[in-house]
Amino acid sequence: MPDFMPMVHAERASLGEFLDTLSPDQWTAPTWCDQWNVQELVAHLTAAGNITAGHFFAGFVKSGFSFDKFVDGDLRNYSSGTPADVKARYDEIITSNRKPPGPAYVALGEVMVHGEDIRRALGARGEHSPEHLVTLAELYKKTGAPLRAKKRVVGLKLQATDVDWATGEGPEVKGPCMSLILAMVGRTGALADCDGAGVETLRARA
């Protein structure tokens, strides 16, 4: 199993550089993560970079064992103030080794997917190393709830056009690896980059 944290740190730093280019208005813009705007989604990533097991389990109980309520409440600790305030808090976790509970790759998926939720909603996209893309795609294809990628891609062949990665058998969905990753976890907007006989099936499974 690879060491995920150097990948996480690199992806956080890359997103941080993009956030430095945003205007104040863009911080209140919607993202591909429907329930949160840019400022809230950056706060969510900051909360994930500060989390401890004790904090998570205590908060989970307090939220009535609702993961969604816990996550939404937790990010409010980091979303207040100006965009500069939120960005300063984010900068503090770029090299943090803390991560949400669960498999070791969760933190990598969080920053790569949510980073694209922000960038693509604003008409941009990130540069990700082939290693990061292939690592995340290979792990995400097996996921159950809450990501549900395994259920979405069953019976389809996904073929990356920019890195050496493919999975599955059946009607093909062909496109950039990051777009395939996003489509695997229900971001149908990423399918605009893809083609093949399986595209509409994958779209319908979102």
PyMOL commands that set and color helices and strands:
alter all, ss='L'
color gray80, all
select helices_A, chain A and resi 4-19+25-28+38-50+53-62+67-75+83-92+106-121+130-140+149-153+177-184+188-193+199-204
alter helices_A, ss='H'
color red, helices_A
select strands_A, chain A and resi 157-160+166-167+172-175
alter strands_A, ss='S'
color yellow, strands_A
deselect
rebuild
show_as cartoon
